């Protein structure tokens, strides 16, 4: 029987409120066993109520029991201050509007956290805010002590994690995976960037966690970092040590680099028409790069620092001819950052929207003042062609002019930027710095027509240190323009057209 059919026969007992003292007496007589049978007829009869079906299903986690299909075992681990217990799990392809990328699935864990930190003795005077004005000497000047014995009371010690996403990771066949932002949307979840705490000894809090993990994981564990009370490694499936350290995690890479900041590898390149619920426009596709990396901080055994960066600002794809496309999505935290931990080799993902014609790709990443490049295809992207004209803007940059072409009512200009200052990037304001001169005055480029070009500039146009960036601008004009005026940071230039 479906829900609609069931709704038509559903009866519910409804008891109206008492509206007067007389009615109250009647209802009471009809209720008690010693009342006459005919008095019971005065009691309200059950009436059917209307059942209104909701317009759409409410998003929910399909299962949270310990017998979920993910085969995660129910287990617990403790350190000096907290006991963490896994009580259930589930894996599913989509979660509250978030869609798992190809080959991945969402792992949702139901966890219990118990404060087991022993109570701490605190003097009652300190608790009440009293001060010892004798500086600890009491009544020594009078030959004896007039101070009272110190009275102590036991107090609970709150357990607090300052930022949950920096401390709780899923380990999958040698990869560390950070909390997914959808954790904040789960019933019983929390903001991954918020603190998490348990106030009193013996208090238990339930917490639901979400991770985007590979779909074919053999070894799975939960890693909790606590440098004061001891780390916890909780096995979920297979071997916990293989979940933490696996040789397969660093095998068959496309390219890799290592310096004193990061160890980073491009593990795989995939193309997709859809990524993260976003569809690529005709003529475009997503280049999805699987990354593996580890922060090199703390290699001396000290508490290392997590390396984090915004992929939309610090990573880009290089294609033929010098065109670059900054990342527009990835497996980021709630603030959009990609994280690499110092303790574990970690897998991340970054996606670039590139033209379908782009087949030779590399990935650039800015780390402080340095730029590193990872090859993504067997053949490297072709370099930028030689410019027809150049304007040197002092010691800041060179502005390159490659040529122009007509497309209906639009004049398309082919341009480029080459930064000159070592270790410094540039943010170029194209609308203010590239002005087309005509008989009727100066024109700024058309934003909509420019955005439709495969060679459109990144927005904002950020030029990484030492990287030449080529781009095209579309100006709407049917006239024959005379020149392009370029406004640099140190000087102005002019390209005759």
N, C-alpha and C positions, 0 to 999 in steps of 0.2 A: 504494500500500500504506500503511495507516495505521500509527501508532506501535505499537499493541497487537499487530498482526499481525507487525510487524517484530521486536518484542520476543521473540516465541515461537521465532524461528529464529536469534536472535543467539547466536553462539559466541564465547567469549573464551578465549585461552590463559592458563591459570593455572599458575604454577610454584610448587609448595610449597617451603617452606624446607628446607634440609638438617638432618636431625635427628640424624645420627651420622656419624662419620668413615667408616664402611663405606659408607654410602649415597653419601657424597660421592665416593668412588672410583668407584663404579658410574656415577654421573652423568657424571663427567669422562671415563671411557672411552667412554661412548656419545656424547659430544659431539664429540670430536676426530675428524677425518677418518681417521686411521690406525687407529682402533678397528675391530674386527670388526663386520660388519653386524648380527649377532645381538645385540651389546651395545647397539645403539640401541633395542632393544625395551624395555630397562630404563628408558628415559627416559619421564617422565610424559606421558600423552596429553592433548590439549586436552579440556576438559569444559565443557558449557554452564553458564552462571550465570543465576540468576534476575534478571530486570529488574523493578523495582518502580516503577510510574509515580507521580509526585507527585500529591497531591490536587488541586492547583490550579496554574495557571500562575504562575511567578515574575514580578512586574512588571519590565518592562524597556523600554528605549528601542528602538523598532522598527528604527531605522536611524541610523547616525552617519557614513555615508560622504559624500564630497564630491559625490556624484551624487544626493543626496536631493531629494525633490520640492519643497523650499522654494526652489530656484533660487538659493541663497546661493553666491556666488563664493568660491573659495579665494584668500585674499589675506593680506598681512601689512603691518604698520606698525611703525616703531621710533622711540624717542626716544633720549636720551643713555644710558639705563640698561637698557632692556628692549625686546625684540622680541616682539610679539604676532601670532600667526598663526591664522587661522581655517582649520581643516582639514576640517570637515564640519558638517552641520546636519540637522535634521528638524523637522517640524511635526506635532503630533498633538493630539487633542481632550482626552485625559485622560493623567495622568502620576502614577503611584505613589499613587493614591487621590485626587489633586486633579483636579477636573473644570473645564474651561474654561467660563466663562460664555457666554451666547448672543452670537454674533458675534465670539468671540475664539478664539484657539488658542495652544497652548504652542509656543514656539520654543526648541529645544535646540541649543546651539552647542558643538562640540568645538574647544577652543582649545589652542595651545601657547604657553608663556611662556618666553623665554630671557633669562637674565641676560647683558647685554652691557656692563655697567659696567666700565670699565678698572680694572685692579688699582691699588692705592694703595701708595705707598712709606711704610713705617713704620720708625722707628729700632729696631734690635734691643734697645737698652736699654729703650725704652718698651714693647716687646713682652714683655720678660722682667720688667718691673716694677721696674727699677733706677731710682734717683733720682740726680740730679746735685747733690751736697751743696755744690759750690763756687758754686752759683747762676750757672754759666756762665762764671766767670772762670778756671777751670782753675788752672794754675800760674803766674799772672802775678806773684805775690809773689816768686817765686824767679828772675824774669828770663826765664822761658820757660814753655812749655806742656808739662805732663806728661800731659795728657789724650790719649786715643787718638782717632783720627779716627772720626767718627760712621759707624756701619755701618747701612745701610738694607736692608730686605728688602721684597719685594712681597707684598701681602696682598690676598685677594679682598674685595670690597665686597658685602655681602649686599643684595639688593633686597627691600624689604618694603612691603606695602600694609597700613596699620593696620586698616582695616575695609572689606572688599571691596565691600559693598553701597553704600557712599558714593562709590565711584569708577568702577564699571562699569555703564553703562546701555545699553539698546537704544533706538535712536531710530527712530520709526515715523511717517513723514509729519508731522513737526513735534512729535511727542510724545516725552518722555523716560519710559522705563519701567524701574523698578527691578527688581533680581533677585527672582525669586519664591522664597518659603521652601522650595519643593520641591527647590531646588538642593541642599539638604543631604541629600536622600534618594537622589540620583542616584549610580550608580557613577562614581567619578572626579569627583564634585562636592565641595562644601564648604559649611560653614555661612556664609551670606551676611554674618553679623555678625562672623565670625572674621577674624583677620589672615591674609594670604597672603604667602609669601616664597620667594625663590630664593637659596640660600646662596652659590654660586660662579660665577665667570665661565665662561660656556659651558654651565652647567647648564640643562637644559630640563625644565619641568614641564607635564604635561597637566592641563587643567581643563575640566570640563563645566559649562555655565551654562544656566539655564532662565529664560525670560521669558514672561509672558502678554501677547500682542500682539493687536491687531485682526486679524481674519481676511482683510481685503482690502487689506493694506498694499502700496503701490506702491514706496515708497522706504524702505529699511531700512539702518541702520548701527549699529556698535558704538562707543560713546563711552567712552574711558578718561581720567579726569582725573588728571594728575600735575603739581602746581604747581612741583615742583623740577626736573624733567627734561623737561617738555613734554607737552602733551595729545596723545592719539591719536584720530583719527576714521577708523574702518575701514569702508569701504563693504561692504555685504552684498548689497544689491539696489537697482537703480535709481540715483538721484542722492543722494550722501551729504549734500550741502548742503540738498537738499529734505527729507531725512530729519530734519535738524537744525532747519531753519527753514522752515516752510510756512504760508502765509496761511490755508490751509484748516483748520489746527489751531485757530484762534480764531474761526471763522465760525459763525453761526447758534446763538448761545448763548441759554439760557433766561433767565439773569440773571447779572450779574457785579458784583464789587466790587474796589476797589483802595485800599490804604493803604500806610503805610510799612513794613509787615511782609510783606504778601502781595498778589499779584494772583490772583484766584480767580474761576472761572466755572462755573456749572452748564451742562453741554453737552447733556445728555439725561436723560430720566426714562423708565424701563421698569418694567413690573410682571411678576413671575414667581412661579410656585408653588414653585420650587426655586431655591436659591442655594448654591453652594459645597458641594453634596452634602447640604444640609439641606432637608427638606420643610416647607412651611408647614402648620400645622394648619388644619382646616376653619374658614372664616370669616376667615382671615388670608392675607396675601400679602406678598411682598417688593417694596418700592419701591427700585429700583436706580438710583442717581444717578451719572452719568459726570461727573467733575470735571476741569477743566483749570486749572493754576495754576503759579505760579513764586514762589519766595522773592525778596523785594526786597532782601535783604542783598547787599552787594558790588557795588552798581551803579556805584561809583566805580572799578571795575577791580580792586579788591583781592579776595582769596580770600573769597568769600561763605560764609554759614552755611546749612546745610540746615535747612529748617523741618520739624519732625516733630511729630505729635500722635497720641494714641490716639483713634480715632473712637468707641469705645464710651463714652468719658468726655467728649468735647468736641464731638461732633456729634449732632444730634437732628432728627427730623422733627416739624413742627408740623401738627396736623390741626384740624378744626372743633371749636369749643367750648373750646379751650385745652389739649387733651390732647397730650402729647408722647411720642415713642418714640425712645429712644437707638439708635444704630447697633449692629448685632450682628455685622457682618462687613464685609469690603472687601478691596481689593487692597493688603494691608499687608505690611510686612516681617516677619522672623522673630519680632519682639517685638510685633507687632500695631500698629505705627505706620504712618500714612500719611506719605509723604515728598514734599516739593517742593524741587527743587534751585534754586540761584541762577543757574545758567548756562543752563538750558534750560526752556522751557515744558513742563510734564509732565502726563500724563494719569493720573488715579487713579479709583477706584471705591469707593462706599460703599453698603451695603444696610441698609434699615430694615424690620423686620417690623411691618406696620401692618394694621388691620382692612380687610377688603374694601370696607367702606362708605366708607372715607376716599378722597375724590376730589379735595379741595382740599388741596394740600400746599405747605409751604415748608421749607427746611432751615436750621437754626441752627448756628452754629459759634462757639465761644468762643476768642478769641485774646488771651492775657494777661488783662487786665481788661475787654476789650471783647467784645461779642457782635455778630456780623454775621448777616444773614439773606439768603438767596437764594430767590427765587420759583421754584417748580418747576412750577406750573400757571398757566393764564391767570387764574384767580380765586384770590384769597388765602383762606386758611382763615378761617372765621367766628370772631370773638373770643369770649372767655369771657363767659358771661352775668353779670348783676349778682348778687352774693351776697345771700342772705337775711340773714345775720349775719356779723359780722367781729370778730376779736379781734386787737388790735395788741400784738405782743410787743416792746415797747420800740422800739428803733431797728433791730431785726433783720429782722422780717417781719410780715406780716399773714396770719392763718389765716382762710380763707374757708369758710363753710358754705352750700352750695347747696340741700340738701334730702336726703330719704331716701325709700326705697321698700322694699317687701317682695318677696322672691322665695323662696317656700317657707319653709324653716326659717331663712333668712338675712335679716338687715337690711342693706341696702346704703346706705352713706352717701356722698354726693357732696360732695367737699371741694376745696380749692385752697390754694396758697401763693403769696404775693406778696413777693419779697425787697425790703427797703428800703435796705440799705447799698449805696451806689454802688460799682460795680466789684467787688462781692463776691458769690459764690454761697453756697449753703447745702447741707449734707448733712443731711437730715431722717431720723431713726430712727422710722419710722412705728409699729413695734410698741411702743416705749416712750412715744411722745408722743401717741398717739390711743387713749384708753381709754374703752370703753363702760360706763356705769354702769347696773347693774340692782339689783333687790331682793336678789339673792344675791351681789352684789359686782361688781368690775370685770372686763371681758372684753377680751382682745386680739383683733384681727381674725384670721379664718381664712385662712392663707396659700394653701392650695390653692384655695379658692373665690374668693379675691381674684385669683389668677393667671389664673383662667378668665374674668374680666371684660374686656371690650374697653377699659375705662377704667382698668385696673390701673396702679398707680404704677410708675415705673422702679425697678429694684433694682440698686444702691442708689438712693434717691430724692435725686438731685442736682439742685438748682434753679439754673440759670444766672443770672448777674447780670442784673437787670432783666427777667426773663422770668417771667410768671405761669404756673404749672403746675397743671392740674386733674387729679384722680385720684379713684378710687372704692375703698372698703374694704368687705369683706363680713364681718359678724359673725354667728356661728351662735347664735341664741337664739330661743325661741318666746315669751318673755316680752315685756312692753312696757317697754323701757328708759326710764329717766328723763332721762338727759343724756349728752353726750359731753364728757369732760374732756380738754382739750388742754394739753400741757405744753410751753411755749415755752422759749426760751433765757434770757429775761429775766423772764417771768411765766407764770402759768397762766390758762386761760380755761375757760368752760363754755357749751356750747350745749344749751339745753333741747330735748327731743325730743317 
